[in-house]
Amino acid sequence: MAQPTRKRGRPKGGAESPATVQALDRALDILDLLAASNGLTLSEVAERSDQAPSTVHRMLNALAQRGMTEQDAATQSWHIGPATFRLGTAFMRRAGIVERARPILRALMEHTGETANLGILNGDSVLFLSQIETHETIRAFFPPGTRSPLHASGIGKALLAFGRDAALRELLDGPGLKRFTDKTLVTPEALDADLARIRHRGFSVDDEERTRGMRCIAAPVFDLTGEAIAGLSVSGPTHRIGAEHIKTLGAAVVSAAGDLSQALGGERP
């Protein structure tokens, strides 16, 4: 007598293997650690995740084959991989932030005449999700997936000023703030003072701190809990964004960021 065919999709017995679930849980712990850091060595991942180095090594390499992690050949440190960006953008599509931001970014670009950007916090960097470019010949260009250092970008400083203190503390307790130009804020004291000014006026200014000849003005976007989850900015050359234009452009960016916060059901706390 023929045996009935078992339906596919679930293991025999109707439950996942405890070992399989545990391995998945450990792998996700590793991804969380890497996402919150600026790179970790194998021993650091093992210590922070309380797992054996041999186990961590297998998991990191298995995740790397999927593009979820990657290793810096020079430092041997492990980082979050590009495949996580695809997962993140899938969530953003579901959450609607990119789609909801597009008309607001376009209106901001048309109102200011400068390139408008949307970015989120990603470890010690800003991850740019969307951009509407200006019609001007000379323009700033941050395609989706581009990363920029928090301490030397408009959106990064806006998120540090209005975001969780843990992100700022991790940045300041790290290996040091990298200098990109002679205007980059590279000491904790200088950065803290600038963040205080940002909180007071409501917007940040990257005044040639990442690239000479370019300025960026940014403001945070808040969710329904009052958390700064993203930032909007306008960026362009200093000969168009002069010091006399910063206050006016700042007001426009703050207004646009408020519109996006409202579209997401949030508001500034």
Beta strands, then each sheet from edge to edge (+ up, - down):
strand 1: 69-71
strand 2: 78-80
strand 3: 115-122
strand 4: 125-132
strand 5: 147-149
strand 6: 204-207
strand 7: 214-222
strand 8: 228-237
sheet 1: 1+ 2-
sheet 2: 5+ 4- 3+ 8- 7+ 6-
end
